[in-house]
């Protein structure tokens, strides 16, 4: 059974860069696309980006200028960097496995990490 | 602001049937993109309960079902149980936004 675990600082200062990693166990990182999703306190879910080991990436256009995702096959991990953060970036950040059960662009997120709260504050 | 609209809350007694709607537009649901549903229990990560409009992942009880009609999709919980009390989100792909989008979320309360 695949398991995902987020890690990284829980507090980031405004204007700095938020950096998180997601460790994947029980599955090969070569096998799927991998994604980041966040949830602001008391609010809904927002998809951020996903990546494939081939180098293929897709970003949420509303955040594309600030977000970078990368993948480390040697550690079976993938990472998120969000630069120039503000208080509006305070959220629980989830990593998730992406599934394309019917091909095309439509994907679901079939396995999730437990999430990690990142607070942006000075 | 989400492009997939859900009712803020629905409720039902144990054993009853509840329906959660998810209304989109011609750039997402109406464009033929599949809709997926997630259950989020308090303090936990979302869990996929329906994918591809109406398919259940392994391990999801068969009281959960999904359907699609035009630009609207629905999640039905038949035989509501106390452990179904959670937030539920729909999700799809939007051509105009060129990305994956989630619904506004619905809180299900078991009376």
Interface residues (C-beta under 8 A of the other chain):
Chain A: X44 X45 X46 X47 X58 X59 X60 X61 X62 X94 X99 X101 X102 X105 X106 X107 X108 X109 X110 X112 X113 X114 X115
Chain B: X2 X33 X34 X36 X38 X44 X45 X46 X47 X48 X51 X52 X55 X57 X89 X91 X92 X93 X97 X98 X99 X100 X101 X102 X103 X104 X105
